[in-house]
Amino acid sequence: MVGFVVRRLISAVLVVWITSMIVFAVFFYGPSDPGQTLCAQGTRCTPEKAERINESLGFNDPVVSQYGEWLGGIFVGREITIGSSPIDCPAPCLGVSYRTREPVTDIIKDRYPATLSLAIGGAAVFLTVGVTLGVIAARNRGTALDKSMVGGSLVVSSIPYYLLALLAFLYLVNKWGIFSSTSYEPFLDNPVAWASALLLPWLVIGLANSTSYARYSRGSMVEALSEDYVRTARAKGLRERRIVFKHALRAAIVPVVTIFGLDFSALLAGTIFTEQIFGIDGMGRTAILAIPLQNLPVISATVLIASALVVLANLLVDVMYSVIDPRVRLT
């Protein structure tokens, strides 16, 4: 298993490195003009001033030199000069925001706890609710309860997520006042306020995603309950509860873990609609606001972090296989 993890770590580093080159090429070497964007924020913007800004940022240097300096900043930091203003960007330096002149790493440190809180809470809800409903439906296969659960999950999953979140915010917060205004309070400052403010976004994320997990879990459980080892366990007189949760569910949860790893990494990359609708300053909302401003360092950092999280999630899922299912051996 150790050899497998080492090989996967090496391949993960290579994938992230290749992704960094693609991100740099798309955002910094593409058809963009950072000098013009920065120049337009001030007064008396002239083509000559925009060109001087590009020169100070190093965009007139060879692309290999630009990428080397950008990549080196991640490990050792660097000094970024915008116009005539030098800005110290300590490692890991992902650039400096064109709008606030603030290191992107500081922006991420400030915004990411909100995204992380949304991801953990929402994932806990949809994984718990989805797997529970799937197990119940599988145990009652072919009954009215099973059909109603499957049909209900299809109806909910057909509603666009942004519409579901918007309706929840408009009615449950603005009109009926069932939930207080959503925001983000640091967990260490006030755990109660942290949980109460994020409860509605957690429920919306959980409801929207639990439907697919209910279907995945149901299909896997139906297959697991028909296996020979389950019939053998029943023939030995084991309790049905123990058969379902100790034997069948352990095997059925493996494909669900695969989907969960990818979905959770996507949430960690930024819950864009949730943050925008509920007014939570997380990484998703930060990236969306950076797009019309052509704030390339912020956008590229978000993309790079998202890709790294997806790669890491795939590695963790592969390792978890052998922990959950003893039939899986990593070599």
N, C-alpha and C positions, 0 to 999 in steps of 0.2 A: 504493500500500500504506500509506503514511503517513496518508493521509486515512481509510482504513478503520480503522486502529488508533486514531486520535483519536476517530472516531465511536464505536467500540466501548468505548473508555475512558470516554467521557461516559455512554453507556448503562449501563456497569458501575457507575459511581458512583451513578447514579439508582436502579439496582436495589438496591444495598447500602443506600442511604438509605431507600428504601421498606421494605426488610427491617428496618432498625433501628426504624422506626415500628411495624411489626407486632410485633417482639420486645418493644418497650417496652409496647405495649398488652396483649400476652398475659401477660407476666410481672409487670409493675409496676402495671398498671391493671386487672388481672383480679381474680378472687375469691380474693385472698390477703391475709394479715394479717402483714406482716413484724414489726410491733411485738409481736404475740403470740409469734411465733417467737423473737425476741430476748429477750423478757421471760422465756420459759420456761426459758432457759439459766441464769438466776440463781435467787435465792431471793426469796420474798415477792412473787410476781408477782400483781399486781392489774390489773383493767381500766384503772384510772387510769394505772398505770405503763406499760402497753402503749400507751395513747393518747398519753402523753408521748413515747414512743419514735417513734411514727408522726409526731408533730408535728415532732420534731427532724430526722427524715429528709425532711420536706417532703411526705409523702404526703397531707396535708390541703390542699395548694396545688392550684390549677387544673392540669388534666392537661397543658395546653400549657406552663405554666411548669415543670412537672416534667420534661417531655421536653426542653425547651430547656436546662435545667440539666444533665441527663444527657448530652445530645449535646455541649454545650459542654465538659464535662469531658474528653471524648475528645481535644479539640484543645488546651485550655489547662489542664486539670486543675481540681480543686476541693477544697474542704474538706468532709468528710462528718462530721456530728455524729450519733453514736449515743447517745441518752440525754443525758448531760452530757459525753461524751468526744469531743472533736474529733479527727479523723484526717485527716492530709494525704494526698491522693491525686493525685500528679503525673500530667501528661499522658503517654501516653494513659490517662485514667482510665475504667475500665470498671466502677467500683464497688468496694465493700469487702466482703470475705467476712463474712457475719453470724456465722460460727462462730469465726474466728481473728482478726477485725478487721484482716486483712491486705489490701492492695490486690490486686484480682483480677489486675492486670497482672503483679505479682510472682509470683503463683501460676502464671500461664501461662508466664512465663519459666523457672520452676523445673521445671514438668511437661512443657512442650512438646518439649524435646530428646528425651525418650524416645519420644513419639509420632512425631516426625519420623524417628528412627532406625528404628522399626518400619515406617513407611510406605516409606521408601527401600529398605530391605533386602527387604521383602516384595514390593514392586513390581518390583524388579530380578529376583527369582526367578520370579515368575509371568509376567512379560513375556518373559524369555529362554526359559524352559521351554515356555510356551504357544505362542509363535511358532515355535520349533524343531519341536515336535511337529506343529503344523499344516502346516508346510512339508513335513515328511517324509510325513505322511498324504496331502497333495495330490499329491506326486510319485509316490506308490504308490496312486493312486486305484483303488478297486475290489478291491484285493488283501486278503489275510487281515490283513496288517499295518495297513492303513487301517481295516478294520472293527473290529479289536481296539482300536485307539487311540480310535476314536469311541465304541465301547461302554464302554471303560474310563472315558473322560471323563464319560459319562452316569452311570455308577455312582458315581464320586467326587462329582460335583456334586449327586447326590441325597441325600448325607449332610449333615445340618445342620452348619454350620460350628462352632457351639459344642460339638457332640458330638465332632467331629473333634479340636478343640483340647483338649477335656477328656480324651479317651482318650490323646492324645499326651502330655499332662502326667502323667497317672496312671501310664502304663506306661513311657514313655521316661525320665521323670525320677524318679518315686517308686519304682517297682517294680524296673526293670532298671538304673537309674542310668547309662544310655547318655549322657545329657546332664546337666550340672550344674544345680543349682537356678537357675532363670531370675531375672534381676533387671536393673537398669540401672546400668551404670557409664559415667560420662562418657567420651566418646571421647578427649578431650585428656588425661585422667588416665591411662588405660590402654587403648590401642586393642585389644590382644589380649583383655583381659577384656570389653571392650565387645562385640566380635564373638562371642566364645564364649558369652556369656550370652544373646545375642539370636538365636543360630543356629537353635534349635528354633522359636521364634515365626516367624522368617523363613520357614522351611521349611513350617510349617503354613499361613501366609498364602499362600505361593507355590503349594502343592499345591492348596489349595481354590479359588484363582482361576485357576490355569493351565488348568483344563479348559475353561472358557468361551473363553479366548483361543486354545486349540488349535482349537476349532470355528470361531471367527471367522476365524482365519488360514487354516484349511483351505478354507473356503468362498470366501474372497477369492482365495486362490492358485489354486484350481480355475478360477475365472472368469478370472483374469489369464493363466494358462497357455493358455487357449483363444483369446486375443486375436490379431488379425492380426499385430501387431508382434512377438509371440513366434514365430509361425510364420515370419515373415520372417527373424528372427535365426537360427533354426535352418537355414533354407534357405541363409543366408550361411556356414554352417559354424562359427558361434560355439560355444564350449564350453557344455555344458549347465549347468555350475556358474555361469558368468557370466550366462547367460540367466535362471536362477532367481533369483540374488541381486542382480544389478544391474538387471535390467529388470522381471521379474514381481513380485518381492518389494517393490520400491519403490512399485509401483502398488497392490499388495494390502494394504500396511500402513496405508493412509490410513484405512479404516473402523476398523481396530484402534486407531489413535491416538485416535479419538473416544471409544471406550469406555474406553481407558486414562486419558484426561484426567479423566473423571468418577470412575472407580474410585480413582485416585490422590488426587484431592481429597477423596473420602470417607475414605480412610485418614488423610490429613492432619488431617481434622476430629476424628479419634479412633477408635482401634481398640478399641472398647469390650470385646468378648468376649475378645480377646487379652490386653488389659491386666488384666482382671479375673481370668481363669483363671490366667495366669502370674504374677500378683502384681506387675505393672509399674506404677509410678505415672506414668501419662500423662494426657493431657487427657480421654480417654474415661472412665477410671476415676474421675477427679476429678469429672466431671459426674454420673456414676451415684451416687456417694456424696453429692453435693449435693442430689439430688432428694428423698430422704426427710427431709432437714433443711430443705427449702424455702429453700435458700441461693440466692435469686433472682439476685444479681449474678453468681455463678459459672456458673449454668445459662444465663443470657441471654448472657453473654460467649462461652460455648462455641458457642451457636447462631449468634450474629452472626459469629464467626470462620469457622465452617463454611460459612455462606452466602457470605461474601466469597471463600473459597477456591474454591468451586464456580464462582462468576462469573469469577474469575481463570483457572481451568482452562479454561473455555469459550473465553475470549479467546486464551489461548496455543495451544489446539488449532487454532483458526481460522487463526492466523498460521503454525503449523507445516505446515498443508496446502500452502501455496505453496512451502515449503522442501523437503518430501518429494516432492511430485508436481508436476513442472513444468507439467502441464496445468491446474492450478488457478491462477487469477489473482484476487487480491483487489482489488476496486475500491470 
